[in-house]
Amino acid sequence: MLYSLFHILLQPDVSGGPVAPPPGGGGPVPGPMGCGGGGTEQIGLLLLMFAVLYFLMIRPQQKRAKQHDAMMGALKKGDVVRTNGGILGEITALDERDVTIEIADRTRIKVLRSHVAGLDQPTEQKS
C-alpha cells in the first residue's frame, strides 16, 4: 500500500499518449511507457525509512542517555543505587571516576561511576 502511494505521488506525468508507429511500418516498436524513472521513488522510500528509524530507535536512545547523564551528575553520598551487574548498595564515597558502594556491613566495593544503572529504593527488611 505504501509503495503504491509513493508510486502514484512520485510518478512522472507522461502526457504524450501512445507513440504512433513510424510511416512505412518498419523500424523498432517503442516499449511500454513509464517503465523507467524509479530513482525518485527509491529516494522517497529511503528517506521515509530513515525517518521511521530515527523516531523509533535513535531518538529514544539519545533521550535515555541524557537522563542517565543527569542522574550520574546528581549522585550523592547516601543514595541507594543498583549497578549494571545487579548489585544493590548505598553510596559511601564519590570521586570523579569511581563510586564506593557499601553492599553489606563493612563490605564496600568500588565501581566505575558509569556502571551505576540507577537509583533504587532501599529494601524493606522483615524482623
PAMIRO-396864 format. One record per residue (C-alpha): residue number from 1; residue in one letter; x, y, z. Coordinates in steps of 0.001 Angstrom, whole numbers. Layout:
PAMIRO-396864
+-----+----+---------+---------+---------+
!   i ! aa !       x !       y !       z !
+-----+----+---------+---------+---------+
! NUM !  A !       X !       Y !       Z !
...
+-----+----+---------+---------+---------+
end
This chain:
PAMIRO-396864
+-----+----+---------+---------+---------+
!   i ! aa !       x !       y !       z !
+-----+----+---------+---------+---------+
!   1 !  M !       0 !       0 !       0 !
!   2 !  L !    2760 !    2418 !     931 !
!   3 !  Y !    4670 !    1529 !   -2202 !
!   4 !  S !    1645 !    2188 !   -4403 !
!   5 !  L !    1070 !    5534 !   -2664 !
!   6 !  F !    4631 !    6604 !   -3408 !
!   7 !  H !    4317 !    5247 !   -6922 !
!   8 !  I !    1260 !    7426 !   -7575 !
!   9 !  L !    2718 !   10541 !   -5904 !
!  10 !  L !    6166 !   10355 !   -7447 !
!  11 !  Q !    5319 !    9001 !  -10908 !
!  12 !  P !    6362 !   11410 !  -13658 !
!  13 !  D !    3500 !   12837 !  -15699 !
!  14 !  V !    3515 !   11293 !  -19151 !
!  15 !  S !    1035 !   13178 !  -21301 !
!  16 !  G !    2274 !   12142 !  -24715 !
!  17 !  G !     -98 !    9188 !  -25135 !
!  18 !  P !     788 !    6161 !  -27234 !
!  19 !  V !    3521 !    6593 !  -29813 !
!  20 !  A !    2433 !    6108 !  -33415 !
!  21 !  P !    4468 !    3664 !  -35476 !
!  22 !  P !    6812 !    5284 !  -37973 !
!  23 !  P !    5472 !    5682 !  -41518 !
!  24 !  G !    6196 !    2768 !  -43765 !
!  25 !  G !    5703 !     194 !  -40995 !
!  26 !  G !    9397 !    -537 !  -40497 !
!  27 !  G !   11679 !      88 !  -37584 !
!  28 !  P !   11652 !    -826 !  -33931 !
!  29 !  V !    8439 !    -818 !  -31942 !
!  30 !  P !    8642 !    1510 !  -28916 !
!  31 !  G !    8483 !    -125 !  -25472 !
!  32 !  P !    5799 !     493 !  -22869 !
!  33 !  M !    5668 !    3968 !  -21353 !
!  34 !  G !    6580 !    4684 !  -17725 !
!  35 !  C !    8895 !    1727 !  -17074 !
!  36 !  G !   11940 !    3784 !  -16133 !
!  37 !  G !   12479 !    6536 !  -13590 !
!  38 !  G !   12310 !    4630 !  -10290 !
!  39 !  G !   15041 !    6753 !   -8695 !
!  40 !  T !   12678 !    9295 !   -7172 !
!  41 !  E !   10570 !    6558 !   -5595 !
!  42 !  Q !   13628 !    4900 !   -4122 !
!  43 !  I !   14886 !    8153 !   -2614 !
!  44 !  G !   11449 !    8839 !   -1125 !
!  45 !  L !   11250 !    5368 !     413 !
!  46 !  L !   14795 !    5657 !    1734 !
!  47 !  L !   14003 !    8993 !    3410 !
!  48 !  L !   10805 !    7568 !    4901 !
!  49 !  M !   12651 !    4534 !    6299 !
!  50 !  F !   15342 !    6770 !    7811 !
!  51 !  A !   12690 !    8979 !    9464 !
!  52 !  V !   10958 !    5936 !   10977 !
!  53 !  L !   14305 !    4555 !   12173 !
!  54 !  Y !   15186 !    7894 !   13753 !
!  55 !  F !   11906 !    8296 !   15644 !
!  56 !  L !   11654 !    4665 !   16776 !
!  57 !  M !   15269 !    3896 !   17686 !
!  58 !  I !   17774 !    6745 !   17674 !
!  59 !  R !   15775 !    9496 !   19386 !
!  60 !  P !   14602 !    7403 !   22381 !
!  61 !  Q !   18146 !    6113 !   22921 !
!  62 !  Q !   19512 !    9674 !   22992 !
!  63 !  K !   16794 !   10670 !   25471 !
!  64 !  R !   17691 !    7766 !   27806 !
!  65 !  A !   21392 !    8687 !   27582 !
!  66 !  K !   20635 !   12285 !   28605 !
!  67 !  Q !   18547 !   11075 !   31551 !
!  68 !  H !   21341 !    8722 !   32645 !
!  69 !  D !   23933 !   11512 !   32435 !
!  70 !  A !   21708 !   13789 !   34535 !
!  71 !  M !   21275 !   11023 !   37122 !
!  72 !  M !   25059 !   10471 !   37213 !
!  73 !  G !   25634 !   14138 !   37937 !
!  74 !  A !   23074 !   14119 !   40749 !
!  75 !  L !   24520 !   11150 !   42675 !
!  76 !  K !   25353 !   11929 !   46294 !
!  77 !  K !   26506 !   10169 !   49423 !
!  78 !  G !   23701 !    8126 !   50999 !
!  79 !  D !   21856 !    7312 !   47741 !
!  80 !  V !   20836 !    3683 !   47289 !
!  81 !  V !   21871 !    2559 !   43808 !
!  82 !  R !   21956 !    -551 !   41661 !
!  83 !  T !   24912 !   -1319 !   39388 !
!  84 !  N !   24753 !   -2736 !   35875 !
!  85 !  G !   25746 !   -6089 !   37397 !
!  86 !  G !   22708 !   -6018 !   39682 !
!  87 !  I !   24497 !   -5205 !   42933 !
!  88 !  L !   22438 !   -3075 !   45313 !
!  89 !  G !   24136 !    -802 !   47812 !
!  90 !  E !   24454 !    2612 !   49422 !
!  91 !  I !   26955 !    5193 !   48195 !
!  92 !  T !   29565 !    5960 !   50860 !
!  93 !  A !   32068 !    7955 !   48764 !
!  94 !  L !   32265 !    9601 !   45352 !
!  95 !  D !   35032 !   10952 !   43173 !
!  96 !  E !   35377 !   11959 !   39522 !
!  97 !  R !   35596 !    8424 !   38188 !
!  98 !  D !   34630 !    5945 !   40909 !
!  99 !  V !   31821 !    5348 !   43383 !
! 100 !  T !   32301 !    3412 !   46614 !
! 101 !  I !   29214 !    1360 !   47475 !
! 102 !  E !   28543 !    -408 !   50755 !
! 103 !  I !   26759 !   -3646 !   49913 !
! 104 !  A !   26762 !   -5195 !   53418 !
! 105 !  D !   28031 !   -4307 !   56888 !
! 106 !  R !   31659 !   -3200 !   56472 !
! 107 !  T !   31733 !   -4555 !   52900 !
! 108 !  R !   32488 !   -1888 !   50350 !
! 109 !  I !   33204 !   -2115 !   46658 !
! 110 !  K !   34464 !     486 !   44258 !
! 111 !  V !   32820 !     662 !   40820 !
! 112 !  L !   33093 !    2999 !   37892 !
! 113 !  R !   30576 !    5816 !   38008 !
! 114 !  S !   29341 !    4879 !   34521 !
! 115 !  H !   28414 !    1373 !   35763 !
! 116 !  V !   25757 !    2673 !   38136 !
! 117 !  A !   22477 !    1720 !   36458 !
! 118 !  G !   20267 !    3968 !   38543 !
! 119 !  L !   18801 !    4913 !   41871 !
! 120 !  D !   16959 !    2217 !   43756 !
! 121 !  Q !   14655 !    2203 !   46753 !
! 122 !  P !   16023 !     687 !   49967 !
! 123 !  T !   14801 !   -2836 !   50546 !
! 124 !  E !   12442 !   -3393 !   53486 !
! 125 !  Q !   13855 !   -5892 !   55974 !
! 126 !  K !   11369 !   -8088 !   57835 !
! 127 !  S !   12031 !   -8562 !   61538 !
+-----+----+---------+---------+---------+
end
